[in-house]
Structures are given as structure tokens and as C-alpha cells.
Amino acid sequence: MNWPRLRPNEASMTSAARTRGETAVRSIHRTAGLLVVIAWMLVVPARAADPDFQTLKGRWLRPDGGYVLEIRKIAADGTMDAAYLNPRPINVSRAKATRDKTTLRVFVELRAPNYPGSTYTLTYDPKRDELYGVYFQAVQGQSFDVVFVRAR
């Protein structure tokens, strides 16, 4: 079977045609390389902005009352080993970190006398290095806006 030639052979091409072909191939390679660089620039910052749960580890102080939330460990699924001090330890029945795109959230439930299901629902602010959100005081049935700052 005779297949048609897709491009003329080198011998039959003029010097100008050969140069235009080589220039076109180089241009295509440069364009492809540029597209790869642009795609990399778009993807890498998105990964860098993806927050890591480990950012939440540490001692957090609620300045309006001296309450302390200590986040000791965080598993890959967000399950946290956390303590709450007022100033003595209060039982933490559940503690979990979640990620919503680039936003980190913390949920803590307390179970102890005077804290029967009181909860903190917090969001991490990376610019201010703060946890802010709502404290639900179960005994009173009231919610309060709160902020925790990282204890240095």
C-alpha cells in the first residue's frame, strides 16, 4: 500500500522552506514549554495555600477569661487530642479539625459538670494566627462570640 507523504523529504525542500519548518517546530516547543510553566504556576500556589492541620497544634488562650485550648495531636482524618483548661482541666469528649478548601475549622465538645455538651465551633485565621467563632454554653443555652490567640 502506498501511503501519501506527509512532508517532503529534506532533499526536495528549499533552504527557506527548511528554515520556516524548523522555526515553526521551535515555536511549537516554546509554546508547549510556556504552557507547562503556566500550568505549574497555577497549581503550585494552590497546593501551598492548602492548609495543614498541624498548623492548629499548640496552646490557644481565650483572652476574655483565661481559658486555654491545647491541641496536642491531630490525625490525618482531623481527629484531635485536645485539652481544655478553666483553669483546671475540663473533659473534652470530642475534638475534630476539618478543612473546607483552604479554611481550617475546629470543633470541640466538652462533657463535665457545668459543661454538659458545651461546644466550640472555631475557624482558623492564618493572617492573625487566631481561632475565632462561637462558644455554645449548654447550661445557659446561650452562644457567645469568642477568639483564641496562640499562647507564645
Buried (B, 14 or more C-beta within 10 A) or exposed (E): EEEEEEEEEEEEBEEEEEEEBEEEEEEEEEEEEEEEEEEEEEEEEEEEEEBEBEBBBBBBBBEEEEBBBBBEEBEEEBBBEBBBBBEEEBEBBEBBBEBEEEEBBBBBBBBBEEBEEBBBBBBBEEEEEBBBBEBBBBEEEEEEEBBBBEEE
